[in-house]
Every structure is written in C-alpha cells, then in structure tokens.
Amino acid sequence: MAETTSIPGTQRPRRFRPRFHWELLVCGVRGHELIGTEAARLRPEDALVAREEAGLRWYRCVRCDSWLPLPPPARPTSELPPAREEIELPLRGRALRDKVVLRIIAIDRAIHFVVLGALAVAVFLVASHQLRLRHEFFLIVNAVQGTSSGTTHTSHHGFVHALQHILELKSSTLYALAAVAAAYAVLEGVEAVGLWYQQRWAEYLTFVATVAFLPYEVWELTKSVSLFKVGALVVNIAIAVYLLLARRLFGLRGGAAAEAAERARDIGWEALERTAPAPLAGEGGEATA
C-alpha cells in the first residue's frame, strides 16, 4: 500500500510559534505572487513553486509561502513556467519588514512635511500683513464683546489669547519662526524621500533628528500632559529604537554588514528551497508499499 502524504502547506507544525507575518500583510493588499499559472505543463524542477495533485495544481506564493489550489489553465499562454533567471522574486522576511516599516515612517515624515510647510506659509503671510490682521482681529473681538474702545480684554487661555499673542509679536520674530518651520519641513521632506527608497543615510538622519527632539517633547510633558503629546513621544521613541537596533546603525549588532547578510538569507531561491515543504510521494523516487 502506497504511503500517503499531505498536500504541501497543509501539514500541522511540530510546535506553535506565534509570529507577525509581514508577507501575509503585503499579500493581503497586493495579492499572492504565483509562478506558472499560465503554463501548459510543469517540470519536476518546478515542484518548488508549483505541483500537481488530484487534478489540481498547487501554486506556492513566493512571498508568503501559502499554497493555493487552482485548476490547470484552460488556455495556457506558455508551454512551461519561466526559468528562474527570468523571474524577479518579491521581498520576504526581514527585507520586506524593513521596507514596510521604513515606508510607514516615511509617510509619517511626509505628513509632518505638509503640516510644517503649511504652518511656515501661514506665519509668513501673517508677518507680511501683521498690521492689517491685527486691526481686523481687534475689530472682530470688540464686536463679539460688544465694546468699541481700543482696549480688548481676552482670556489668558485659549485660542483667542494665543492668536492675540501671535499678532502682537514683532515681525522679525514671526519671520524667524516661519524660517524655522520651513527648514524643519524641508528636513522632514528629505527624511521622507530617503526612507521611502530605503537609503541608509536617511536612516541616520531620521535617527539623529528624532533623538534631538526627544528632550523637547519630554519638557513639553512636564508642562502639561495630553494624549497627543504622549502618543507622539511613544512613536518617536519606537522609531529611534527600531532604527538603532533593527537597522543596526552606528555599527550596532554587526552594523550594515550583518544587516545585509540577514536580508540575503531571507530572499532569493535559496530561501525558497530552505523553507519548502517535504517532497510529495513519488517525487525523487517511488513511494514504498
């Protein structure tokens, strides 16, 4: 009697090891990466990514390692699956994780760029039209308060008081504040572009800029505590720790060389072969009776 085997990808693991799978996250957004779905027939060497069993073809996603059953193509567009050298494999493992995380940080920095850029433009406009804006501000406040005197009484707290304080600043101070906001916006924009394309220099720049502002964020918390301030501090600490430890900045944990070796281990055909399921019955020899 022939020994039975399980379809690849359906075997129960020897032990349960919970782990966040970045590959499943990306495949859920982009779809699986399958090879040979339009081929008329499969070769023995294609068993790494596609196998036939019980009238179905089982295709292995070369990103997340899921096996999907599909019927053979009714109208194949090629005789055989493409050769390995013709296939550009997607990122997996640490390489994929780093790409996703760095792009999330890049989006965060891009949002900062937009907000700070808009703030810089607004402050520049206020500084350019300060006298007229101050006059209009007092007219509106006096109308709301029902007074006509030149003296305006506002609360020492709240938005109106903050706006009055801004309009009473010197024009030179406003221009300086606008210049600082614009410079910081440019810095955030440069970080966003560099991180999106996974540039090493951008990781260093982001780490230094993030750590440099942590003391200011802590000082702000000593003045008043809010959910936004606490959340911003936690996010920036997490970004700094990730860049320092996971990306191995400043030679930590082996530096760039060790990081490159880990990435190389998780991608390519060797990684697929190392994580492939056991051969099916009949592959590499006849099943025993």
C-alpha positions as CSV (number, residue, x, y, z in Angstrom):
1,M,0.0,0.0,0.0
2,A,1.4,3.3,-1.0
3,E,2.3,5.8,1.7
4,T,0.1,8.9,1.7
5,T,1.4,12.4,2.0
6,S,-0.2,15.7,2.8
7,I,-0.7,18.5,0.2
8,P,2.2,21.0,0.7
9,G,1.3,23.7,3.1
10,T,-1.4,21.7,5.0
11,Q,0.9,19.8,7.4
12,R,0.5,20.8,11.1
13,P,3.6,22.4,12.5
14,R,5.5,20.5,15.2
15,R,5.1,23.4,17.6
16,F,3.2,26.6,17.5
17,R,5.3,29.7,17.2
18,P,3.3,32.9,17.0
19,R,4.9,35.5,14.7
20,F,3.7,38.5,12.8
21,H,3.9,37.7,9.1
22,W,4.7,40.8,7.0
23,E,4.4,38.6,3.9
24,L,0.7,37.9,4.6
25,L,0.0,41.6,5.2
26,V,1.5,42.6,1.8
27,C,-0.2,39.7,0.0
28,G,-3.5,40.7,1.6
29,V,-3.0,44.1,-0.1
30,R,-1.3,43.2,-3.3
31,G,-2.3,39.6,-3.9
32,H,-0.2,36.5,-4.0
33,E,2.8,36.1,-6.2
34,L,2.3,32.8,-8.1
35,I,4.5,31.3,-10.8
36,G,3.4,29.1,-13.8
37,T,-0.3,29.7,-13.6
38,E,-0.5,30.1,-17.4
39,A,1.8,27.2,-18.3
40,A,0.5,24.2,-20.1
41,R,2.6,21.7,-18.1
42,L,5.0,21.6,-15.2
43,R,8.5,20.1,-15.0
44,P,9.9,18.2,-12.0
45,E,12.1,21.2,-11.1
46,D,9.0,23.4,-10.9
47,A,7.9,21.5,-7.7
48,L,9.5,24.2,-5.6
49,V,6.7,26.6,-6.7
50,A,4.0,24.6,-8.4
51,R,2.8,20.9,-8.0
52,E,0.0,18.8,-9.3
53,E,-2.1,16.6,-7.1
54,A,-5.6,15.1,-7.6
55,G,-6.4,17.0,-10.7
56,L,-5.4,20.4,-9.2
57,R,-2.3,22.4,-9.3
58,W,-1.0,23.8,-6.1
59,Y,0.9,27.0,-6.5
60,R,3.2,28.4,-3.9
61,C,3.2,32.1,-3.2
62,V,6.9,33.0,-3.5
63,R,6.3,35.8,-1.0
64,C,4.2,34.4,1.9
65,D,4.7,30.6,1.2
66,S,0.9,29.9,1.0
67,W,-0.2,27.1,-1.3
68,L,-3.2,27.8,-3.4
69,P,-5.2,25.1,-5.4
70,L,-6.2,26.2,-8.9
71,P,-7.4,24.2,-11.9
72,P,-4.9,23.9,-14.8
73,P,-5.3,26.8,-17.3
74,A,-7.9,26.2,-19.9
75,R,-6.0,28.3,-22.4
76,P,-2.3,28.3,-21.4
77,T,-0.2,31.1,-22.8
78,S,3.1,29.3,-22.5
79,E,4.3,25.7,-22.6
80,L,6.4,25.9,-19.4
81,P,6.8,28.2,-16.4
82,P,9.6,30.8,-16.9
83,A,13.2,29.9,-15.9
84,R,14.5,31.0,-12.6
85,E,16.8,33.6,-14.1
86,E,13.7,35.2,-15.8
87,I,11.8,35.7,-12.5
88,E,12.2,38.7,-10.2
89,L,11.3,37.3,-6.8
90,P,9.5,39.6,-4.3
91,L,10.9,40.6,-1.0
92,R,10.4,38.4,2.0
93,G,11.4,38.2,5.6
94,R,13.5,41.0,7.2
95,A,13.9,42.7,3.8
96,L,10.1,43.0,3.4
97,R,9.6,44.0,7.1
98,D,12.2,46.8,6.8
99,K,10.6,48.1,3.6
100,V,7.2,48.3,5.1
101,V,8.3,49.8,8.4
102,L,10.5,52.4,6.7
103,R,7.7,53.4,4.4
104,I,5.4,53.8,7.3
105,I,7.9,56.1,8.9
106,A,8.3,57.9,5.6
107,I,4.6,58.6,5.4
108,D,4.7,59.9,9.0
109,R,7.5,62.3,7.9
110,A,5.6,63.3,4.8
111,I,2.6,64.3,7.0
112,H,5.0,66.4,9.1
113,F,6.4,68.0,6.0
114,V,2.9,69.0,4.8
115,V,1.8,70.4,8.2
116,L,5.0,72.3,8.8
117,G,5.1,73.6,5.3
118,A,1.6,74.9,5.6
119,L,2.4,76.4,9.0
120,A,5.5,78.2,7.6
121,V,3.5,79.7,4.8
122,A,0.8,80.8,7.2
123,V,3.3,82.5,9.5
124,F,5.0,84.2,6.6
125,L,1.6,85.6,5.5
126,V,0.8,86.8,9.0
127,A,4.2,88.5,9.2
128,S,3.6,90.2,5.8
129,H,0.2,91.5,6.8
130,Q,0.5,91.8,10.5
131,L,-0.8,95.4,11.0
132,R,-3.9,94.8,8.9
133,L,-4.6,91.4,10.5
134,R,-4.1,92.9,14.0
135,H,-6.6,95.6,13.2
136,E,-9.2,93.1,11.8
137,F,-8.6,90.9,14.8
138,F,-9.4,93.6,17.3
139,L,-12.5,94.7,15.3
140,I,-13.9,91.2,15.5
141,V,-13.1,90.7,19.2
142,N,-14.6,94.1,20.1
143,A,-17.7,93.3,18.1
144,V,-18.1,90.0,19.8
145,Q,-17.5,91.5,23.2
146,G,-19.8,94.5,22.5
147,T,-17.2,97.1,23.1
148,S,-16.0,100.0,21.0
149,S,-13.0,101.1,23.0
150,G,-9.5,100.4,21.8
151,T,-8.9,98.1,24.7
152,T,-9.6,94.5,24.2
153,H,-10.0,92.1,27.1
154,T,-9.3,88.4,26.3
155,S,-8.9,85.4,28.4
156,H,-5.3,84.4,29.3
157,H,-6.0,81.0,27.9
158,G,-7.5,79.5,24.7
159,F,-7.3,80.1,21.0
160,V,-8.2,83.8,21.0
161,H,-5.5,84.6,23.5
162,A,-2.9,82.6,21.5
163,L,-3.9,84.4,18.3
164,Q,-3.6,87.8,20.0
165,H,-0.2,86.8,21.3
166,I,1.0,85.8,17.8
167,L,-0.3,89.1,16.3
168,E,1.5,91.1,19.0
169,L,4.9,89.6,18.2
170,K,7.5,91.5,16.3
171,S,7.5,91.0,12.5
172,S,11.2,89.9,12.8
173,T,10.2,87.2,15.3
174,L,7.4,85.9,13.1
175,Y,9.8,85.7,10.1
176,A,12.3,83.8,12.2
177,L,9.6,81.4,13.4
178,A,8.4,80.9,9.8
179,A,12.0,80.2,8.6
180,V,12.5,77.6,11.4
181,A,9.2,75.9,10.4
182,A,10.2,75.9,6.8
183,A,13.7,74.5,7.5
184,Y,12.2,71.8,9.7
185,A,9.6,71.0,6.9
186,V,12.5,70.6,4.4
187,L,14.3,68.2,6.8
188,E,11.1,66.1,7.2
189,G,10.6,66.0,3.5
190,V,14.2,64.9,2.9
191,E,13.8,62.2,5.5
192,A,10.5,61.0,3.9
193,V,12.0,60.7,0.4
194,G,15.2,58.9,1.7
195,L,13.3,56.5,3.9
196,W,10.8,55.7,1.1
197,Y,13.7,54.5,-1.1
198,Q,15.4,52.8,1.9
199,Q,18.6,54.9,1.8
200,R,21.0,54.3,4.7
201,W,21.8,58.0,5.1
202,A,18.2,58.8,5.6
203,E,18.0,56.3,8.5
204,Y,20.9,58.1,10.2
205,L,19.3,61.5,9.5
206,T,16.0,60.4,10.9
207,F,17.5,58.8,14.0
208,V,19.6,62.0,14.8
209,A,16.6,64.3,14.1
210,T,14.2,62.2,16.2
211,V,16.6,61.8,19.2
212,A,17.4,65.5,19.1
213,F,13.8,66.5,19.7
214,L,13.0,63.9,22.4
215,P,14.2,66.2,25.3
216,Y,11.9,69.0,24.0
217,E,9.0,66.5,23.9
218,V,9.7,65.4,27.5
219,W,9.9,69.0,28.6
220,E,6.5,69.7,27.0
221,L,5.1,66.8,29.0
222,T,6.3,68.4,32.2
223,K,4.2,71.5,31.4
224,S,1.0,69.6,30.5
225,V,0.1,66.1,29.7
226,S,-2.1,65.2,26.8
227,L,-2.9,62.0,24.8
228,F,-1.4,63.6,21.7
229,K,1.9,64.5,23.4
230,V,2.3,61.1,25.0
231,G,1.5,59.3,21.7
232,A,4.0,61.5,19.8
233,L,6.7,60.7,22.3
234,V,6.0,57.0,22.3
235,V,6.0,56.9,18.5
236,N,9.3,58.8,18.2
237,I,11.0,56.6,20.8
238,A,9.8,53.5,18.9
239,I,11.2,54.9,15.7
240,A,14.5,55.6,17.3
241,V,14.8,52.1,18.9
242,Y,13.8,50.4,15.6
243,L,16.4,52.3,13.6
244,L,19.1,51.8,16.2
245,L,18.5,48.1,16.8
246,A,16.7,46.6,13.8
247,R,18.7,48.7,11.2
248,R,21.9,48.3,13.2
249,L,23.0,51.9,13.0
250,F,26.4,53.0,14.2
251,G,27.8,49.5,13.8
252,L,25.5,48.1,16.5
253,R,24.9,44.3,16.3
254,G,27.4,43.9,13.5
255,G,26.3,47.0,11.6
256,A,25.4,47.2,7.9
257,A,27.3,44.0,7.0
258,A,25.3,41.9,9.4
259,E,22.1,43.6,8.3
260,A,22.9,42.8,4.6
261,A,23.7,39.2,5.5
262,E,20.3,38.8,7.2
263,R,18.5,40.3,4.3
264,A,20.3,38.0,1.8
265,R,19.3,34.9,3.9
266,D,15.6,35.7,3.6
267,I,15.4,36.4,-0.1
268,G,16.3,34.5,-3.3
269,W,15.9,31.0,-4.5
270,E,18.0,29.5,-1.6
271,A,15.5,30.9,0.9
272,L,12.6,29.3,-1.0
273,E,14.4,26.0,-1.1
274,R,15.2,26.1,2.6
275,T,11.6,26.7,3.5
276,A,10.0,24.4,1.0
277,P,7.7,21.5,2.3
278,A,8.8,17.9,2.2
279,P,8.6,16.3,-1.3
280,L,5.3,14.6,-2.2
281,A,5.1,10.9,-2.6
282,G,6.5,9.8,-6.0
283,E,9.0,12.8,-6.2
284,G,12.5,11.8,-6.1
285,G,11.6,8.1,-6.2
286,E,8.7,5.7,-5.9
287,A,6.6,5.5,-2.8
288,T,7.2,2.5,-0.7
289,A,4.5,-0.2,-0.4
